[in-house]
Structure formats: structure tokens, C-alpha cells
Amino acid sequence: VRFTGPVDFEVPEQAVDHVLAVTREALSNAARHAGASKVEVDLATADGFLTLRIADDGVGIEPGGRRSGLANIADRAAELAGETTVEPGENGGTVVTWKVPLDSDD
């Protein structure tokens, strides 16, 4: 787990529960579905955004597979006027990036 920037006081109160839920869901996916042996969690504040990046070294996402957990992650970003991307990692695995503005009024 790595923190970059003053996350301890810049993360908006309305985002805290979302950050915890997104982290929990992504870690659960890495453990249950990806067979990952390593997961990196990065939380950063920079340029007016809060960015949570979770990368695993698992098998990656199966095309056409069930994605309800990832949909929930995307919904949480949308609630805060943010976005989610899910991409293959450079050396396999999956990278989930959840990004929301720090000044979200929702």
C-alpha cells in the first residue's frame, strides 16, 4: 500500500466510504477470481483528483466474464463525478484505476 500526497486531509468525507468499498471489492476480485499472489494499492491526491490504483499479478479478466463487482466500482466513481478504467497489466494481471475529483459536491 502506497500513499502519495496529503491523502490524510485532502480526501473528501463523502469519498472515504467509496474508497474503502472500492479497495475491498478490487482486493476480493484479485483473491477470488484472479489467483493473484501480489496486489499493489496506490492512493494519491494530485492535480485536483483522488486516484486509487489497484494492480494485481493474476490471470487477468476473462473476456465475457461476469463483472458485477467492477460495475459497482464504476458506479461509485460516477456518483462522485469520476471514472473507472480496467486494463490489463504490463506483465499480466489487471489494473483498476478509480479517479474522482477532490472537490466533488455529491
Steps between C-alpha positions, in 0.01 A plus 500: 500500500638837400362848574609800294410855590312622807229234481441515875332839474422555129266205449143637518283347769243382243775302321635307801237224502531467122880462520465226760229316304690522170819376665313213665333398171821515295695302761221243516504466120877454499480228765189314381514528123851597390705262711735789567804454723579872512277808508618862505268769637584864432292792629606845383378857495634720222376763257156519662432126486498205734632193318482145630699249293488130577722270294527123534717232340216254445359339188329815374136549415332231297328643189124481543535414868270623775584855605245605761772599748672716240165657411452590867846660503413706190165603653677629810730714286206635300321599824793735566533624139802276446603211279631146515731323258581129498799395292742211467822547693833538321610154612159338529236542763256787521524868587191676637527879514228694685524877468273768648530877537602621845240776492199277426181647647307171496 
